[in-house]
């Protein structure tokens, strides 16, 4: 079963950031902070945690243009 957490663009928490089509997430499994870019030549809007691979974060569109950013991970 997967858990999902949606980023609120109007109220970013201290462990996340979102600018344009780039968002930073903190892996709930290992604590690694990592960037996800919506640019097709970077991550294409999706990236697994580069340290443990147990979470995957997504960004679609921009923070100020109605986009969406979220992170998913497995529940124990």
Biopython code that builds the backbone (N, CA, C, O; Angstrom):
import numpy as np
from Bio.PDB.StructureBuilder import StructureBuilder

atoms = [
    (1, "UNK", "N", (0.842, -1.179, 0.000)),
    (1, "UNK", "CA", (0.000, 0.000, 0.000)),
    (1, "UNK", "C", (0.891, 1.247, 0.000)),
    (1, "UNK", "O", (1.884, 1.311, 0.724)),
    (2, "UNK", "N", (0.528, 2.217, -0.806)),
    (2, "UNK", "CA", (1.320, 3.439, -0.945)),
    (2, "UNK", "C", (0.683, 4.593, -0.174)),
    (2, "UNK", "O", (-0.538, 4.733, -0.114)),
    (3, "UNK", "N", (1.542, 5.401, 0.402)),
    (3, "UNK", "CA", (1.105, 6.639, 1.036)),
    (3, "UNK", "C", (1.502, 7.772, 0.099)),
    (3, "UNK", "O", (2.554, 7.713, -0.538)),
    (4, "UNK", "N", (0.665, 8.802, 0.014)),
    (4, "UNK", "CA", (0.935, 9.934, -0.866)),
    (4, "UNK", "C", (0.758, 11.230, -0.091)),
    (4, "UNK", "O", (-0.181, 11.374, 0.693)),
    (5, "UNK", "N", (1.665, 12.167, -0.315)),
    (5, "UNK", "CA", (1.551, 13.469, 0.310)),
    (5, "UNK", "C", (1.647, 14.540, -0.761)),
    (5, "UNK", "O", (2.647, 14.638, -1.473)),
    (6, "UNK", "N", (0.596, 15.341, -0.868)),
    (6, "UNK", "CA", (0.519, 16.426, -1.836)),
    (6, "UNK", "C", (1.142, 17.680, -1.232)),
    (6, "UNK", "O", (0.896, 17.994, -0.067)),
    (7, "UNK", "N", (1.944, 18.395, -2.011)),
    (7, "UNK", "CA", (2.557, 19.646, -1.565)),
    (7, "UNK", "C", (1.557, 20.779, -1.766)),
    (7, "UNK", "O", (0.980, 20.923, -2.844)),
    (8, "UNK", "N", (1.356, 21.575, -0.730)),
    (8, "UNK", "CA", (0.470, 22.737, -0.822)),
    (8, "UNK", "C", (1.295, 23.917, -1.333)),
    (8, "UNK", "O", (2.180, 24.387, -0.618)),
    (9, "UNK", "N", (1.036, 24.415, -2.554)),
    (9, "UNK", "CA", (1.857, 25.480, -3.120)),
    (9, "UNK", "C", (1.769, 26.798, -2.355)),
    (9, "UNK", "O", (2.666, 27.634, -2.465)),
    (10, "UNK", "N", (0.717, 26.994, -1.593)),
    (10, "UNK", "CA", (0.536, 28.233, -0.841)),
    (10, "UNK", "C", (1.048, 28.145, 0.587)),
    (10, "UNK", "O", (1.046, 29.145, 1.305)),
    (11, "UNK", "N", (1.485, 26.971, 1.008)),
    (11, "UNK", "CA", (1.947, 26.782, 2.381)),
    (11, "UNK", "C", (3.007, 25.679, 2.412)),
    (11, "UNK", "O", (2.761, 24.580, 2.909)),
    (12, "UNK", "N", (4.183, 25.988, 1.876)),
    (12, "UNK", "CA", (5.260, 25.004, 1.839)),
    (12, "UNK", "C", (5.770, 24.732, 3.252)),
    (12, "UNK", "O", (5.904, 25.649, 4.062)),
    (13, "UNK", "N", (6.047, 23.475, 3.531)),
    (13, "UNK", "CA", (6.590, 23.103, 4.831)),
    (13, "UNK", "C", (8.100, 23.304, 4.826)),
    (13, "UNK", "O", (8.694, 23.505, 3.767)),
    (14, "UNK", "N", (8.725, 23.251, 5.994)),
    (14, "UNK", "CA", (10.149, 23.549, 6.116)),
    (14, "UNK", "C", (11.042, 22.531, 5.405)),
    (14, "UNK", "O", (12.209, 22.823, 5.145)),
    (15, "UNK", "N", (10.528, 21.357, 5.091)),
    (15, "UNK", "CA", (11.323, 20.303, 4.459)),
    (15, "UNK", "C", (11.037, 20.147, 2.968)),
    (15, "UNK", "O", (11.354, 19.114, 2.377)),
    (16, "UNK", "N", (10.431, 21.186, 2.351)),
    (16, "UNK", "CA", (10.119, 21.116, 0.931)),
    (16, "UNK", "C", (10.251, 22.506, 0.296)),
    (16, "UNK", "O", (10.233, 23.523, 0.989)),
    (17, "UNK", "N", (10.383, 22.527, -1.026)),
    (17, "UNK", "CA", (10.447, 23.781, -1.767)),
    (17, "UNK", "C", (9.912, 23.515, -3.166)),
    (17, "UNK", "O", (9.947, 22.383, -3.648)),
    (18, "UNK", "N", (9.422, 24.558, -3.810)),
    (18, "UNK", "CA", (8.865, 24.416, -5.147)),
    (18, "UNK", "C", (8.988, 25.744, -5.860)),
    (18, "UNK", "O", (8.404, 26.736, -5.425)),
    (19, "UNK", "N", (9.730, 25.781, -6.939)),
    (19, "UNK", "CA", (9.905, 26.987, -7.739)),
    (19, "UNK", "C", (9.813, 26.607, -9.205)),
    (19, "UNK", "O", (10.559, 25.751, -9.680)),
    (20, "UNK", "N", (8.894, 27.247, -9.924)),
    (20, "UNK", "CA", (8.676, 26.900, -11.325)),
    (20, "UNK", "C", (8.242, 25.447, -11.426)),
    (20, "UNK", "O", (7.330, 25.016, -10.721)),
    (21, "UNK", "N", (8.898, 24.692, -12.305)),
    (21, "UNK", "CA", (8.556, 23.271, -12.438)),
    (21, "UNK", "C", (9.603, 22.386, -11.757)),
    (21, "UNK", "O", (9.832, 21.250, -12.172)),
    (22, "UNK", "N", (10.239, 22.922, -10.702)),
    (22, "UNK", "CA", (11.225, 22.180, -9.907)),
    (22, "UNK", "C", (10.756, 22.144, -8.458)),
    (22, "UNK", "O", (10.339, 23.164, -7.910)),
    (23, "UNK", "N", (10.824, 20.987, -7.850)),
    (23, "UNK", "CA", (10.405, 20.853, -6.459)),
    (23, "UNK", "C", (11.430, 20.016, -5.694)),
    (23, "UNK", "O", (12.032, 19.091, -6.239)),
    (24, "UNK", "N", (11.614, 20.364, -4.419)),
    (24, "UNK", "CA", (12.527, 19.626, -3.541)),
    (24, "UNK", "C", (11.694, 18.896, -2.497)),
    (24, "UNK", "O", (10.755, 19.450, -1.927)),
    (25, "UNK", "N", (12.055, 17.656, -2.262)),
    (25, "UNK", "CA", (11.332, 16.794, -1.328)),
    (25, "UNK", "C", (12.303, 16.173, -0.339)),
    (25, "UNK", "O", (13.500, 16.074, -0.610)),
    (26, "UNK", "N", (11.785, 15.756, 0.806)),
    (26, "UNK", "CA", (12.561, 14.986, 1.769)),
    (26, "UNK", "C", (11.983, 13.581, 1.792)),
    (26, "UNK", "O", (10.791, 13.403, 2.043)),
    (27, "UNK", "N", (12.809, 12.592, 1.533)),
    (27, "UNK", "CA", (12.352, 11.204, 1.525)),
    (27, "UNK", "C", (11.883, 10.818, 2.928)),
    (27, "UNK", "O", (12.648, 10.955, 3.883)),
    (28, "UNK", "N", (10.655, 10.342, 3.076)),
    (28, "UNK", "CA", (10.161, 9.929, 4.382)),
    (28, "UNK", "C", (10.816, 8.648, 4.908)),
    (28, "UNK", "O", (10.695, 8.326, 6.090)),
    (29, "UNK", "N", (11.501, 7.929, 4.036)),
    (29, "UNK", "CA", (12.144, 6.678, 4.430)),
    (29, "UNK", "C", (13.561, 6.876, 4.962)),
    (29, "UNK", "O", (13.926, 6.296, 5.985)),
    (30, "UNK", "N", (14.372, 7.701, 4.266)),
    (30, "UNK", "CA", (15.787, 7.825, 4.644)),
    (30, "UNK", "C", (16.206, 9.246, 5.006)),
    (30, "UNK", "O", (17.303, 9.442, 5.530)),
    (31, "UNK", "N", (15.357, 10.250, 4.738)),
    (31, "UNK", "CA", (15.668, 11.631, 5.084)),
    (31, "UNK", "C", (16.448, 12.401, 4.041)),
    (31, "UNK", "O", (16.745, 13.575, 4.258)),
    (32, "UNK", "N", (16.795, 11.786, 2.908)),
    (32, "UNK", "CA", (17.535, 12.449, 1.832)),
    (32, "UNK", "C", (16.663, 13.538, 1.202)),
    (32, "UNK", "O", (15.499, 13.296, 0.880)),
    (33, "UNK", "N", (17.224, 14.730, 1.027)),
    (33, "UNK", "CA", (16.547, 15.806, 0.313)),
    (33, "UNK", "C", (16.937, 15.686, -1.152)),
    (33, "UNK", "O", (18.119, 15.592, -1.481)),
    (34, "UNK", "N", (15.930, 15.690, -2.038)),
    (34, "UNK", "CA", (16.251, 15.589, -3.464)),
    (34, "UNK", "C", (15.328, 16.434, -4.320)),
    (34, "UNK", "O", (14.189, 16.721, -3.951)),
    (35, "UNK", "N", (15.847, 16.822, -5.463)),
    (35, "UNK", "CA", (15.176, 17.700, -6.402)),
    (35, "UNK", "C", (14.520, 16.885, -7.512)),
    (35, "UNK", "O", (15.056, 15.877, -7.972)),
    (36, "UNK", "N", (13.339, 17.355, -7.928)),
    (36, "UNK", "CA", (12.658, 16.764, -9.083)),
    (36, "UNK", "C", (12.333, 17.899, -10.040)),
    (36, "UNK", "O", (11.745, 18.904, -9.641)),
    (37, "UNK", "N", (12.710, 17.741, -11.283)),
    (37, "UNK", "CA", (12.452, 18.749, -12.301)),
    (37, "UNK", "C", (11.411, 18.242, -13.288)),
    (37, "UNK", "O", (11.423, 17.076, -13.684)),
    (38, "UNK", "N", (10.517, 19.133, -13.673)),
    (38, "UNK", "CA", (9.527, 18.791, -14.689)),
    (38, "UNK", "C", (10.074, 18.901, -16.094)),
    (38, "UNK", "O", (9.399, 18.528, -17.053)),
    (39, "UNK", "N", (11.302, 19.414, -16.231)),
    (39, "UNK", "CA", (11.906, 19.571, -17.560)),
    (39, "UNK", "C", (12.162, 18.203, -18.185)),
    (39, "UNK", "O", (12.705, 17.313, -17.530)),
    (40, "UNK", "N", (11.773, 18.030, -19.453)),
    (40, "UNK", "CA", (11.940, 16.728, -20.111)),
    (40, "UNK", "C", (13.391, 16.268, -20.213)),
    (40, "UNK", "O", (13.654, 15.066, -20.217)),
    (41, "UNK", "N", (14.333, 17.201, -20.297)),
    (41, "UNK", "CA", (15.741, 16.815, -20.416)),
    (41, "UNK", "C", (16.398, 16.568, -19.048)),
    (41, "UNK", "O", (17.578, 16.223, -18.984)),
    (42, "UNK", "N", (15.647, 16.740, -17.964)),
    (42, "UNK", "CA", (16.162, 16.454, -16.612)),
    (42, "UNK", "C", (15.497, 15.173, -16.105)),
    (42, "UNK", "O", (15.930, 14.071, -16.442)),
    (43, "UNK", "N", (14.449, 15.318, -15.298)),
    (43, "UNK", "CA", (13.764, 14.159, -14.714)),
    (43, "UNK", "C", (12.410, 13.877, -15.356)),
    (43, "UNK", "O", (11.815, 12.825, -15.117)),
    (44, "UNK", "N", (11.926, 14.802, -16.161)),
    (44, "UNK", "CA", (10.635, 14.601, -16.810)),
    (44, "UNK", "C", (9.475, 14.558, -15.839)),
    (44, "UNK", "O", (8.429, 13.985, -16.147)),
    (45, "UNK", "N", (9.646, 15.165, -14.653)),
    (45, "UNK", "CA", (8.547, 15.254, -13.691)),
    (45, "UNK", "C", (8.457, 14.114, -12.703)),
    (45, "UNK", "O", (7.504, 14.055, -11.926)),
    (46, "UNK", "N", (9.420, 13.205, -12.708)),
    (46, "UNK", "CA", (9.336, 12.034, -11.818)),
    (46, "UNK", "C", (10.737, 11.549, -11.474)),
    (46, "UNK", "O", (11.603, 11.425, -12.340)),
    (47, "UNK", "N", (10.941, 11.273, -10.166)),
    (47, "UNK", "CA", (12.264, 10.788, -9.760)),
    (47, "UNK", "C", (12.167, 9.992, -8.465)),
    (47, "UNK", "O", (11.541, 10.443, -7.506)),
    (48, "UNK", "N", (12.779, 8.814, -8.429)),
    (48, "UNK", "CA", (12.845, 8.063, -7.170)),
    (48, "UNK", "C", (13.928, 8.654, -6.271)),
    (48, "UNK", "O", (14.826, 9.343, -6.754)),
    (49, "UNK", "N", (13.851, 8.394, -4.994)),
    (49, "UNK", "CA", (14.872, 8.849, -4.062)),
    (49, "UNK", "C", (16.225, 8.313, -4.525)),
    (49, "UNK", "O", (16.373, 7.103, -4.698)),
    (50, "UNK", "N", (17.230, 9.194, -4.733)),
    (50, "UNK", "CA", (18.526, 8.729, -5.214)),
    (50, "UNK", "C", (19.337, 7.961, -4.169)),
    (50, "UNK", "O", (20.336, 7.329, -4.511)),
    (51, "UNK", "N", (18.923, 8.007, -2.908)),
    (51, "UNK", "CA", (19.662, 7.286, -1.868)),
    (51, "UNK", "C", (19.093, 5.894, -1.618)),
    (51, "UNK", "O", (19.828, 4.907, -1.669)),
    (52, "UNK", "N", (17.772, 5.804, -1.344)),
    (52, "UNK", "CA", (17.203, 4.503, -0.979)),
    (52, "UNK", "C", (16.233, 3.935, -2.015)),
    (52, "UNK", "O", (15.974, 2.732, -2.017)),
    (53, "UNK", "N", (15.695, 4.779, -2.893)),
    (53, "UNK", "CA", (14.749, 4.319, -3.909)),
    (53, "UNK", "C", (13.388, 3.921, -3.366)),
    (53, "UNK", "O", (12.573, 3.370, -4.106)),
    (54, "UNK", "N", (13.118, 4.187, -2.083)),
    (54, "UNK", "CA", (11.858, 3.754, -1.471)),
    (54, "UNK", "C", (10.737, 4.776, -1.572)),
    (54, "UNK", "O", (9.602, 4.485, -1.194)),
    (55, "UNK", "N", (11.038, 5.965, -2.075)),
    (55, "UNK", "CA", (9.997, 6.956, -2.338)),
    (55, "UNK", "C", (10.169, 7.433, -3.772)),
    (55, "UNK", "O", (11.220, 7.239, -4.383)),
    (56, "UNK", "N", (9.127, 8.055, -4.297)),
    (56, "UNK", "CA", (9.196, 8.632, -5.636)),
    (56, "UNK", "C", (8.409, 9.933, -5.607)),
    (56, "UNK", "O", (7.280, 9.975, -5.117)),
    (57, "UNK", "N", (9.018, 11.004, -6.139)),
    (57, "UNK", "CA", (8.390, 12.315, -6.126)),
    (57, "UNK", "C", (8.071, 12.753, -7.550)),
    (57, "UNK", "O", (8.730, 12.348, -8.508)),
    (58, "UNK", "N", (7.041, 13.591, -7.663)),
    (58, "UNK", "CA", (6.534, 14.019, -8.957)),
    (58, "UNK", "C", (6.265, 15.520, -8.944)),
    (58, "UNK", "O", (5.927, 16.087, -7.906)),
    (59, "UNK", "N", (6.414, 16.150, -10.086)),
    (59, "UNK", "CA", (6.005, 17.535, -10.268)),
    (59, "UNK", "C", (5.423, 17.676, -11.667)),
    (59, "UNK", "O", (6.011, 17.231, -12.652)),
    (60, "UNK", "N", (4.257, 18.302, -11.731)),
    (60, "UNK", "CA", (3.579, 18.561, -13.007)),
    (60, "UNK", "C", (3.236, 20.040, -13.048)),
    (60, "UNK", "O", (2.450, 20.516, -12.229)),
    (61, "UNK", "N", (3.807, 20.761, -13.976)),
    (61, "UNK", "CA", (3.528, 22.186, -14.100)),
    (61, "UNK", "C", (4.230, 23.002, -13.024)),
    (61, "UNK", "O", (5.038, 22.484, -12.254)),
    (62, "UNK", "N", (3.906, 24.275, -12.991)),
    (62, "UNK", "CA", (4.548, 25.187, -12.060)),
    (62, "UNK", "C", (3.728, 25.469, -10.817)),
    (62, "UNK", "O", (2.508, 25.307, -10.808)),
    (63, "UNK", "N", (4.412, 25.891, -9.775)),
    (63, "UNK", "CA", (3.755, 26.184, -8.496)),
    (63, "UNK", "C", (2.732, 27.307, -8.642)),
    (63, "UNK", "O", (1.643, 27.227, -8.073)),
    (64, "UNK", "N", (3.065, 28.343, -9.393)),
    (64, "UNK", "CA", (2.180, 29.509, -9.510)),
    (64, "UNK", "C", (1.201, 29.412, -10.677)),
    (64, "UNK", "O", (0.396, 30.318, -10.895)),
    (65, "UNK", "N", (1.273, 28.313, -11.425)),
    (65, "UNK", "CA", (0.388, 28.177, -12.591)),
    (65, "UNK", "C", (-0.559, 26.984, -12.463)),
    (65, "UNK", "O", (-0.987, 26.417, -13.467)),
    (66, "UNK", "N", (-0.880, 26.611, -11.236)),
    (66, "UNK", "CA", (-1.840, 25.532, -11.028)),
    (66, "UNK", "C", (-1.261, 24.137, -11.125)),
    (66, "UNK", "O", (-2.004, 23.175, -11.322)),
    (67, "UNK", "N", (0.050, 24.005, -10.990)),
    (67, "UNK", "CA", (0.688, 22.692, -11.068)),
    (67, "UNK", "C", (0.414, 21.840, -9.840)),
    (67, "UNK", "O", (-0.328, 22.224, -8.936)),
    (68, "UNK", "N", (1.036, 20.678, -9.838)),
    (68, "UNK", "CA", (0.847, 19.713, -8.752)),
    (68, "UNK", "C", (2.197, 19.071, -8.446)),
    (68, "UNK", "O", (2.948, 18.725, -9.358)),
    (69, "UNK", "N", (2.500, 18.915, -7.163)),
    (69, "UNK", "CA", (3.722, 18.228, -6.747)),
    (69, "UNK", "C", (3.359, 17.300, -5.588)),
    (69, "UNK", "O", (2.594, 17.674, -4.699)),
    (70, "UNK", "N", (3.922, 16.074, -5.608)),
    (70, "UNK", "CA", (3.609, 15.118, -4.564)),
    (70, "UNK", "C", (4.700, 14.075, -4.443)),
    (70, "UNK", "O", (5.538, 13.916, -5.330)),
    (71, "UNK", "N", (4.671, 13.365, -3.320)),
    (71, "UNK", "CA", (5.630, 12.302, -3.061)),
    (71, "UNK", "C", (4.856, 11.062, -2.591)),
    (71, "UNK", "O", (3.872, 11.178, -1.860)),
    (72, "UNK", "N", (5.303, 9.895, -3.009)),
    (72, "UNK", "CA", (4.681, 8.621, -2.634)),
    (72, "UNK", "C", (5.730, 7.702, -2.042)),
    (72, "UNK", "O", (6.898, 7.754, -2.430)),
    (73, "UNK", "N", (5.319, 6.858, -1.103)),
    (73, "UNK", "CA", (6.220, 5.866, -0.507)),
    (73, "UNK", "C", (5.399, 4.720, 0.040)),
    (73, "UNK", "O", (4.196, 4.850, 0.269)),
    (74, "UNK", "N", (6.059, 3.600, 0.246)),
    (74, "UNK", "CA", (5.407, 2.382, 0.734)),
    (74, "UNK", "C", (5.117, 2.478, 2.223)),
    (74, "UNK", "O", (5.938, 2.985, 2.988)),
    (75, "UNK", "N", (3.984, 2.005, 2.626)),
    (75, "UNK", "CA", (3.677, 1.888, 4.048)),
    (75, "UNK", "C", (4.219, 0.554, 4.537)),
    (75, "UNK", "O", (4.179, -0.434, 3.803)),
    (76, "UNK", "N", (4.728, 0.508, 5.769)),
    (76, "UNK", "CA", (5.269, -0.762, 6.288)),
    (76, "UNK", "C", (4.176, -1.800, 6.463)),
    (76, "UNK", "O", (4.453, -2.921, 6.888)),
]
sb = StructureBuilder()
sb.init_structure("model")
sb.init_model(0)
sb.init_chain("A")
sb.init_seg("    ")
for serial, (resi, resn, name, xyz) in enumerate(atoms, 1):
    if name == "N":
        sb.init_residue(resn, " ", resi, " ")
    sb.init_atom(name, np.array(xyz, "f"), 0.0, 1.0, " ", f" {name:<3s}", serial, name[0])
structure = sb.get_structure()
